[in-house]
Amino acid sequence: MLKRPDMIIFVVGLASSFGAGGLLQDLGWQWMNALLLPWLGCAAALLVWFGVSAQRAEAR
């Protein structure tokens, strides 16, 4: 039997999948890639920040 958090994860994944399919159909790959670039930049910046923070913590 599925527990509540498992069901929430499943429903969010399903909604995201259908939403991405609709956006891809309407906008195409070029716009989808352009929309994801800011998110990719944020993820890269966070990785750099976490790396620098870990190095500073080790130096102490």
N, C-alpha and C positions, 0 to 999 in steps of 0.2 A: 504494500500500500504506500502511495506517495505521501510524504509529509508536506506540510504547507510550504516551507522554503523551497523544496524541490519543485513544487508546482509553480511557484512564482518565477523561479529561474526558467522553467520550461516555457511559460507563457511570455515572458519578456524576450526570450530567444526567438520564439515563433513570431511575435509581433515585429521584432527587429528584422527578421528575415523577409517577411512580407513587405515591410516598409522599404527595405533596401531594393527589393525587386521592383517595386513601383517607382522609386526614384531612378533606378537604372533605366527603366522603360521610358520614363518621361524625359530625363536629362541626358542620358548617354554616359559613356565611360569618361569622356574628357571632363565633364562637369562634376562627376562623382569624384574623380581624382582631385580636382581643384577644391572641392568642398572638404576633402580629408586632409589637405596639406596643413591647415592650421592645427588640427588635432595631432598630426605627426610632429609638428614643430613643438607643441606643448609637451608631448611625450619625450622627445629628445632633450628638451630643456630640463625636465624633471630628472631624467637619467643622469645628466651632467651634474645637476645640483646634488642629487643623492651621492654620486661618486665623490664630489668635492667634500661633502659633509662627512662621509665615511673616512676620508683621508685625514681630515682635520681631527676627527675623534680618535683616530689611531695615533696621531702625533702628540696628543695630550698625555 
